[in-house]
Amino acid sequence: MYEFPHAANGSRKSAESGRPRGERRLRAAAVGMVATVVMSAGLALPASAAGTADAPAARDGHAATRAALESVVQDGVPGGIVLAELGNDTWAGRAGTSDLTTGRKPRADDRFRIGSITKTFVATVMLQLEEEGRLSLDDTVDHWLPGLVRGNGHDGSKIKIRQLLNHTSGIYSYTDDGDFKRKEFGTDFLKHRYDTWTPRQIVQLAMKHEPVFAPTGEGDEWSYSDTNYVIASMVIQKATGHSYAQEIEQRILRPLHLDSTTVPGTRARVTGPSGRAYSKLTGELAGPGEPNSATYDVTELNPSFAGAAGEMISNNHDLNRFYRALFSGRLLKAPQLKEMMTTVSPKNLPDFSYGLGLMKMTLSCGTEIWGHNGGIQGSISQSMATADGGHVLSLNFNGDWNVHEQRVVDAEFCGS
């Protein structure tokens, strides 16, 4: 649900093609180039980048990125914003509209729902707790949450925290449940947009299904599951006595002054400068929408159905600053950062691998980038950078259908 290569599930098929839905999206991401990494303390936006006009690009180095951004919007998504940092050059681009009613133009400092980029924040907190000796990545789920992961072949005594974070647990992703998709991604969303979900309800829904693969504990299979991170948030609460949201606030948001970033809980509005978010409500997140089908304003929603899998709100500037701090060692010490960047490789996806809350992608031009992307109703986002943090990009589109955001990634990092 919250991330654009979604669950890499070899057994459930999409109605769109014979290829498993998750594998197809991962393959599309690999072809289009996904990911993200960043370093040092984030640069402040210059006045020219914070306004409504594009900031000038040094040496016109972002011309391809600008063209790619405009092409994505021309394909049908209402609008998009990009913030790229290359050395001392900071460039902000925009295209389309952020509000189909008023015609408001996108702004560089607009806030948006970041979907699965939330997972990098959660994994960072978990690794900080490991460094402090408050838990081990080799602890089982049952060690912290006895009996939670049970039923239909799920066994929390055989699943380690590490396997939650790198998606080798085999736990079924609740966002693949048919009733859930109809309620949250179809037009029934309009009746349920303010419903509250608890983490325990989410896990119980997942436990109604068989695991994608047996929890052998060997980590030799991979399947993206939003349930993993909901469980991880419950471990954080058990280990600290505080919600995962409080831990993110205290450990990351305040120290880095990420003032545009929030963990909203059940709050339905996006506070601060922001546009509107739109969906076709096709029943599949990020599914193609028919050209003349209805477009729905989905800006307001209770994000508790996403929780630690994808509820956070941020903007491009804060996301760049977060990843820069992460990769510079401001948030994690070297051993924990190394663990975070130790990846597993899904079968048949040679240019993609996944660490602990981090993606690694090799682009067509050979450049390696790290980070995460995310999707939630009405919002498709990515944050990505080269491993040295010298080149970083964050982007958002305010629609969730027919979004080819990989063009922007490839254009920025490969120049084409």
N, C-alpha and C positions, 0 to 999 in steps of 0.2 A: 504494500500500500504506500509506504512512505519513501520508497527508494526506487530509482529508475531501472537498474537491473533489479527486478523483483525476485521472488523466490525461485531459485534454480531447482525446479522440481521435475524430476525425470518421469513422474508417473501421471501427473494431472495434465490434461491437454486443454489447449485454448480452442474456442470455437473458430478463431480466425485462421488457424493453420494446423497441420499435423504435428508441428514442432512443439514441445513443451513450452508453455507461456513464459516461464522464467528464463529458460535457456534462450528463447528467441530474443527477449529483452536484453539479456546479458550480451548476446552476440551482437545485437544492434549497438549496444554501448561500446563494445570492443571495436567495431568497425568505425563508429562515429567518434571514438575517443572520449572516455570519461575519466574522472578522478580529482585528486587535490592534495596539496601540501603547502606549507607556508613557514616562514621564519621571522625572527626578530620581533620587535614591538611594532604594531601596525602604524602606518603613516597616517597623519591627519589629512582629511580631505581638503585640498585647496578650495578657495571660494569658487573658482571656475567649475570645479567638479561637483560642487554641492548644489548648484543651481539647476535651471531647466535646460541649459544648453550643454552640448558635449564639450568636455575639456579638450584642448588641443593635444594631439598625440605627437610626442617627440619623434622626429624623423618619419612622421606619418606611419609609425610602426603598427598602428591598430586599424589601418584601412581595411584589411581583410576581415577583422573582427566586426567592424561597423557594418560591412556589407553582409556578413553572415547573420548578424542580429536583425537587420532589416529583412532579410530573406525569410527568417523564421516567422516574423510577424506577417509578412505577405502571404504566408501559407495558411493564416487564419487565426492564430492566437492574438488576443487583443493588443498586448504590449509587452515590452521587456526592458530590463535594465542590466547593465554590465559595469563592473568596476575591475579594472586591470591595473596591476602595479608591476613595473619592470624597472629595476634599479631605482633611480630617483624620479622616474616618470610615473605619474598617476593619471589614468584616463578613465572617464566615466562616459558611457554611451547609453542612449535610450532610443526606443522606437515605438510607434503605435500610441495607444492610449491606455491610461490606467483606470478610466471610468467611462463606460459606454454611454452613460446618461448625460454627464456633464461635459465630456470631452477633455477632462483634465489630462495633462501630459504626465508621463512617469517622471519621478524625481530620483536623483542619485541616492538620497537618504531615505527613500521609502522603506517601510518595514513590511515583512511578508512572513508567511508560515514556511518554515524551512524543511518540514518533513524529516526524512531519515538522516539529514545532517545532524539531528539531535543525537544520533547514536555515537558520534565521535565525542561529544560532551560526556555522555554516560560512561563510555569506555575510559575516558581520561580520569574521571572520578574513581572508577574501579581500580585503575592502576596506581593512583595516589594512595588508596587504601592498602593496596598490596605493599607499596614501598614503606608505609607506616607500620606494617606488620599486623594490620587489623583483619586481614583475610589473605588467603592464598588463591591464586588462579587455579590451583589443583584441588581446591575444596569442591566437594560435590554439591549439587543443588539441595539434596536432602540434608546435608550438614547444616545448612542455614534455614531451609524451608521444608522440613520433613513432611512427606506425604502430599506436597503440592502437585508435583509432576507424577501423576499416576493414571493408569487407565488406557485401554486400547493399545498396549505395547509400550507406552511411555514409562520410563523408570528413572526418577531423579537421583537414585543412588549410583547410577552409571554415567551421569552427565556432570562434567566439570564446568566451573565458571568460565574457564578459557573457551570451552566449546560453545557457550552462549554467545560470547563476544565475537568469535570468528565464524559462527554459523555452521559448526560441525556437530551440533547436538542431535540433529534429526527431528527436533520438535516441530510439529505441524504449525504453520503460520495461520493464526486465526483470521487474518485478512483474506485467506483463500476460501473461507467458509461461504457457501452459496447464499445463505440467509443474510450473513453480515454484508456481503457485497451488494445485495439488493437494497438493504436498509441504508447503507452508507454511500454507495456509489451510483445507485439508481435514483429514480425520481422519488422513491420513498424517503430519501434524505430530507426532503422538504418537510416531512412530518416528524422526523427524528433528529433534526440538526441540533436540538438543545438537550438531548438525552445525556445522562451521566453514566459512564462506565467505570467500574472499579478494576484495578489490576487483577484481583482474584476472579472476577467475572470473565475477564478476557482469557485468563489461563484456563478456566473451566471450559470455555468454548473450544479452545484448542484441544483439550483433552478428550473431547467427543470424537476426535478423529485419530486414525492411526498415525504414527510417526512416518516421516518420509523415508527414513531408513532406521535400522535398529541402532539404539544407543550403545554401540560397542565400546565406546571410550577411546577408540584408536584415532578418531579424527581423520579417517581416510576418505570420507565422503563429505560433500558440501551442499547445503540447501539454505538459501536465505529465508529467515523466519522472523517476522516482527515479534512473535511471542518471546523469542530469546531475550529481547531487551526489556520487555515488560517484567519478565522474571528477574533480570539483572537489577532493575530498579527496586524490586522487593528485597533482594539481597542487600543492597545498599542501605535500605531502611533498617533491616534487621541488624546489620553490622554497626551502624552509627547511631541509631535511635532517631534519625531525622529522615525526612523524605528525600528522595533523590533530587527533587527540585531545590530544596534548601541547600543541599551539598553543592550543587552546581552554582547556585547563587554565591555561596560563601567562598568556594574554592576557585572559581573561574570568573564569574561575571563581575564581582566587585573588585578583585585584585587587578583585572585587566581593564576596568572601566568600560565594560561593554554595556553602555547605558541604553542601547536600543534593543537589547536582547532580553527576552523574558521566557519563563516557563509558566504558561498561563493556567494550567490546571483545568478548571471548569469554566473559566472566563471566556465568553464567546466573541468579544470584540478585539480587534487589532488596534491598540492604542498608539498614539503618535502619528507622524506623517505616513500615509499609506494610501494605496489605491483600492480598487475593488478586485475581487477574485471571481472567476467565472468557470463554469463547467457545463458540459453537455449532459452529465448524469446518465451515461450510457450503461451503467452497471459494472464497468471496468475502469479503474483509475487509469488515466492516460490512454484510454482507448481512442481510436479514430472516431470523430464525430461526423455525422452526415452534414454536407455543406449547408443545407437549409434547415437543419434541425434547430430546435429551441436552445437558447443559451440562458443559463440560470446564474443569478448572482448568489454565490455561496460564501461570501465574505464572512458572515457571522456563523459560527458553529462552536459547539462545545467540544474541545479537542481531547477530552478524556478518553475517547475511543482510540486515540493514538497513543497517549501516554508517553512513556520513555522510548517508544518506537518512532515517534515523530511529531510531538506536540509543540515544539519550541517556535518562537517568533524572533526574527533578527533582521538585520539589513546587510548589504554587501560590505560596508566598511567594517562592521563588527566581526563578520565572518573572516575577512582577511586578517584582522588583528588576532583573532583566536588561533587560526592555524599558524600564523607567524610565531606566536608565543609558544605554541605546542612544539614546533620543530626546532625552535631555538633553545629548548631546555628550560624555559621559564615555568612550565607546568609539570613536567616529568623529568626525573633523572635519567641518565643514559641507559641503565639496565631496563627500566620500564619502557622507555621510548623504543628500545631495540625489540622488546617483546611486542609492543604495539605494531611494529613494522615487520614482524615475522608473519609471512602470509601463507595461506593455503590456496591451491590453484584448482578451480572447478574443471572437470573434464571437458575437453573440446573447446576451451576458451584460453588459448595460449597467451593472449595479450592482457589477461585480467587475472588478478589474484586479490585475496582479502585478508587483512590482518585483524587486529582487534579494534573494530569500529573504524577502520580505514580501508579504502580501496587503493589498489595500485594498478595503473594502466600504462601500457606502452603504446604510444601513438604511431600513426603511419609514418611519421618522419623520424621515428626512433626515440623521441623524447619520452622519458618516464615521468609520470605525474601521480600524485597521491591526493587522497582526501575523501570526499563523500558527495553524494547527490541526494536529492529528496523530492518526493511528490506527495501532495495531499490535495484534497479537493480545491481546485481553483489555483493551484500554485505548483510550479515546477522549478527547482533550484539546483545549483551546483556550486561548490567551492573546490578549487583545485590549484595546484602549483607544482613547480619543480622542487625536487628534494632539498635543494640548497636555499629555498625560500626566496630566491632572487626574482622570481616571476610568478605572480599569483593572480588568480581570476576568480571572482564570484559573480553569479548571475541569477536572475529570476524572471520567469514569465508568469503573467497573471491569468493563465488559462491552462487547462489540463488535458487538452485534446490536440492531436496532430502537432505536437511540439518536437521539433528537430533541433534541440539545443546542442547536440553534439557538433553541429556545424560551427558554433561559436567557439567551442573548446578547441577544435582542430585549427580553426583560423587563427586564434590567438597564440597557440603554442607552436604551430607549424607554419603559419603565415600563408595558409591556402584554404 
